[in-house]
Amino acid sequence: MCLAIPGKVTSLYRENGLCMGKVEFDGTIVDICLAYVPDVSIGQYVIVHAGFALNIVDEAEAARTFDLLNQINPTGERP
């Protein structure tokens, strides 16, 4: 089973001809390939799997996903 999670785009840049960005996940910032969502803007949320943003989601959808993840792991502890 694979899991894709939402993250907030905090910056955009190009690397080796690809659209890239820094995306925040619960305080952790990760470099993510944004080639599949070239119209993304800073401040938007993207669904990310294996280092690639797969689509753009609105803040409400991201919040619903966070709520579901918290139901799975209510203590917030990371494995």
Sine and cosine of phi, psi and omega as CSV:
sin_phi,cos_phi,sin_psi,cos_psi,sin_omega,cos_omega
0.00,0.00,0.66,-0.75,0.02,-1.00
-0.93,-0.37,0.50,-0.87,0.00,-1.00
-0.79,-0.61,0.78,-0.63,0.12,-0.99
-0.92,-0.38,0.69,-0.73,-0.07,-1.00
-0.82,-0.58,0.44,-0.90,0.02,-1.00
-0.99,0.16,0.53,-0.85,0.10,-0.99
-0.57,-0.82,0.38,-0.92,-0.05,-1.00
-0.99,-0.17,0.79,-0.61,0.00,-1.00
-0.96,0.29,0.83,-0.56,-0.02,-1.00
-0.95,-0.32,-0.34,0.94,0.07,-1.00
-0.34,-0.94,0.36,-0.93,0.01,-1.00
-0.81,-0.59,0.57,-0.82,0.08,-1.00
-0.33,-0.94,0.16,-0.99,0.05,-1.00
-0.92,-0.40,0.62,-0.78,0.04,-1.00
-0.61,-0.79,0.85,-0.53,-0.03,-1.00
0.79,0.61,0.61,0.79,0.04,-1.00
0.99,0.15,0.03,1.00,-0.02,-1.00
-0.97,-0.25,0.58,-0.82,0.13,-0.99
-0.96,0.28,0.84,-0.54,-0.03,-1.00
-0.79,-0.62,0.21,-0.98,0.06,-1.00
-0.30,-0.95,0.29,-0.96,0.14,-0.99
-0.99,-0.11,0.77,-0.63,-0.07,-1.00
-0.82,-0.57,0.72,-0.69,-0.04,-1.00
-0.99,-0.12,0.76,-0.65,0.08,-1.00
-0.83,-0.56,0.98,-0.21,0.07,-1.00
0.77,0.64,0.72,0.69,0.05,-1.00
1.00,-0.03,-0.19,0.98,0.04,-1.00
-0.98,-0.17,0.77,-0.64,-0.02,-1.00
-0.96,-0.28,0.77,-0.64,-0.09,-1.00
-0.78,-0.63,0.59,-0.81,0.12,-0.99
-0.98,0.22,0.79,-0.61,-0.09,-1.00
-0.76,-0.64,0.62,-0.78,0.11,-0.99
-0.97,0.22,0.80,-0.60,-0.02,-1.00
-0.94,-0.35,0.32,0.95,-0.06,-1.00
-0.86,0.51,-0.52,0.86,-0.02,-1.00
-0.99,0.14,-0.16,0.99,0.02,-1.00
-0.75,-0.66,0.88,0.47,-0.13,-0.99
-0.90,0.44,-0.30,0.95,-0.02,-1.00
-1.00,-0.05,0.14,0.99,-0.04,-1.00
-0.92,0.39,0.51,-0.86,0.03,-1.00
-0.84,-0.54,0.38,-0.93,0.09,-1.00
-0.85,0.52,0.70,-0.71,0.00,-1.00
0.99,-0.13,-0.28,0.96,0.04,-1.00
-0.99,0.14,0.33,-0.94,0.05,-1.00
-0.98,-0.20,0.61,-0.79,0.06,-1.00
-0.79,-0.61,0.49,-0.87,0.12,-0.99
-1.00,-0.01,0.81,-0.58,-0.12,-0.99
-0.87,-0.50,0.70,-0.71,0.12,-0.99
-0.66,-0.75,0.78,-0.62,0.09,-1.00
0.80,0.60,0.63,0.78,0.09,-1.00
1.00,0.07,0.06,1.00,0.00,-1.00
-0.85,-0.52,0.74,-0.67,0.13,-0.99
-0.98,0.20,0.80,-0.60,-0.07,-1.00
-0.99,-0.10,-0.55,0.84,0.06,-1.00
-0.29,-0.96,0.24,-0.97,0.02,-1.00
-1.00,-0.09,0.68,-0.73,0.08,-1.00
-0.79,-0.61,0.41,-0.91,0.03,-1.00
-0.98,0.17,0.21,-0.98,-0.08,-1.00
-0.87,0.48,-0.58,0.81,0.00,-1.00
-0.91,0.42,-0.67,0.74,0.03,-1.00
-0.91,0.41,-0.65,0.76,0.05,-1.00
-0.88,0.48,-0.67,0.74,0.01,-1.00
-0.89,0.45,-0.65,0.76,0.04,-1.00
-0.89,0.47,-0.64,0.77,0.03,-1.00
-0.91,0.41,-0.67,0.74,0.05,-1.00
-0.87,0.49,-0.66,0.75,0.03,-1.00
-0.87,0.49,-0.69,0.72,0.02,-1.00
-0.90,0.44,-0.66,0.75,0.03,-1.00
-0.90,0.44,-0.61,0.79,0.04,-1.00
-0.92,0.38,-0.51,0.86,0.08,-1.00
-0.93,0.37,-0.58,0.82,0.04,-1.00
-0.94,0.34,-0.62,0.78,-0.06,-1.00
-0.76,-0.65,0.96,0.27,-0.12,-0.99
-0.90,0.43,-0.38,0.92,0.00,-1.00
-0.98,0.18,-0.29,0.96,-0.02,-1.00
0.97,0.24,0.07,1.00,0.01,-1.00
-0.94,0.34,0.63,-0.78,0.04,-1.00
-1.00,-0.09,0.64,-0.77,-0.01,-1.00
-0.91,0.41,0.00,0.00,0.00,0.00
